[in-house]
Amino acid sequence: MSTSSSSSSITIQASNEQRRRLHHEADVVIVGAGVFGCAAAFALAKQGRSVILLERSLKEPDRIVGELLQPGGVSALEKLGLSDCLQGIDSVKVVGYEVIYYGNPVSIPYPANAGAAAKGGFKNSMNEKSTRPEGRSFHHGRFISQLRKACASQPNITVIETEATDTITSQHSAQVLGVETKTLNPATGEKENDYYFGHLTLIADGYASKFRKQYIGKSPIVKSKFYALELIDCPMPAPNHGIVILGDGSPVLLYQIGTHETRALIDIPENTPTAAAAWEAFALISEMLYSLHYPSKCSLASKPHSRTGKSHEVCQTAGCRPVRK
Ligand SMILES: Cc1cc2nc3c(=O)[nH]c(=O)nc-3n(C[C@H](O)[C@H](O)[C@H](O)COP(=O)(O)OP(=O)(O)OC[C@H]3O[C@@H](n4cnc5c(N)ncnc54)[C@H](O)[C@@H]3O)c2cc1C
């Protein structure tokens, strides 16, 4: 790029930044700086588009979602130029799954093409070329904070902390022109109305979207809920794997989210009373951990399952599973 063209592109960037900050106007307005909103903002900004990214809270999220990025996601991140977001967050390499079915482990490594791009993608990321593609697991909040930081340092993106409350539509057509938001005024402590306009408005506000029902009549049917634990220095039957434990009880998924932290997710059917579900989750995990620590001490006996009534194997060794009072 010549000196004059690079200085003119810097001038355009500066004037776009001013249009975003002062006039709240951009090529694209994105609501929600989660994984989708950040990735979309970064990709569009790299194409040279001016982007406003609106997020209701820029604090590090504390949520138990999106903690294991599969190899295809790692490749996509690399292609977007965002793979640095996996650095410095104590993320853990994942090379496949270990399914433990009634105590019998079966190792399922990611297949060689697991890192391949979606149809039509470019075959140029390291993870795609590798014969051992890798996924990554991490604390969701740390990863999202890295994505937001990357967006904030992209000259074509302005990140603003504000909550979208409504869409603004044209009076003449159904076209969405932008969004109305509420922004906290730190001086008064009051939330004030703001308006943001884009040629395109992308709503990326997640599974609990307040906007989706304006366009999609159907509500999702909830069949089960995850109960989650964070285990510290948990011995893993197969390090660097997602561990799926299947038996008569609820399915359990384990994966490391840091060097010392392991996430346990227990899939409990909807309508199970909370206390019973929590008990089952706790009992399943403690049973499994005990048998990992002291496999020789486990003495299994067949018992009816507390919820399903079906017969299942339970360790009888004292301390192996909590005694139900
Ligand atoms: C229990 C569980 C486990 C999961 N595990 C995995 C996994 O291991 N791997 C995986 O790939 N996926 C996993 N998922 C799915 C993954 O979490 C979602 O696909 C992903 O989070 C969706 O990203 P998103 O950006 O669309 O939405 P979100 O991550 O929900 O982000 C939405 C963002 O929008 C913001 N927002 C919402 N409303 C507004 C508003 N009105 N104004 C401004 N901002 C707003 C929110 O604060 C948030 O930052 C899991 C999901 C669940 C529920």
The ligand as an ORCA input file, in Angstrom:
! r2SCAN-3c Opt
* xyz 0 1
  C     -24.986    -26.090     29.415
  C     -24.450    -25.718     28.058
  C     -23.223    -26.214     27.668
  C     -22.723    -25.880     26.411
  N     -21.514    -26.377     26.063
  C     -20.986    -26.070     24.874
  C     -19.700    -26.541     24.516
  O     -19.045    -27.246     25.282
  N     -19.197    -26.195     23.312
  C     -19.900    -25.400     22.451
  O     -19.390    -25.103     21.364
  N     -21.132    -24.938     22.767
  C     -21.685    -25.253     23.946
  N     -22.915    -24.775     24.282
  C     -23.612    -23.913     23.338
  C     -22.991    -22.518     23.370
  O     -22.909    -22.063     24.698
  C     -23.846    -21.570     22.556
  O     -23.990    -22.101     21.263
  C     -23.172    -20.218     22.470
  O     -22.970    -19.654     23.750
  C     -24.050    -19.314     21.659
  O     -23.333    -18.119     21.498
  P     -24.086    -16.773     21.219
  O     -23.042    -15.728     21.030
  O     -25.107    -16.982     20.156
  O     -24.949    -16.485     22.538
  P     -24.451    -16.170     24.037
  O     -23.193    -16.892     24.358
  O     -25.644    -16.409     24.898
  O     -24.136    -14.620     23.983
  C     -25.165    -13.660     23.877
  C     -24.590    -12.328     24.331
  O     -25.580    -11.337     24.102
  C     -25.671    -10.493     25.246
  N     -27.029     -9.959     25.273
  C     -28.176    -10.648     25.484
  N     -29.234     -9.822     25.393
  C     -28.743     -8.585     25.120
  C     -29.354     -7.317     24.909
  N     -30.681     -7.159     24.970
  N     -28.560     -6.255     24.652
  C     -27.197     -6.401     24.596
  N     -26.575     -7.592     24.791
  C     -27.338     -8.664     25.039
  C     -25.368    -11.423     26.424
  O     -24.946    -10.684     27.564
  C     -24.261    -12.288     25.825
  O     -22.987    -11.707     26.007
  C     -23.456    -25.062     25.534
  C     -24.688    -24.555     25.929
  C     -25.182    -24.879     27.181
  C     -26.520    -24.317     27.591
*
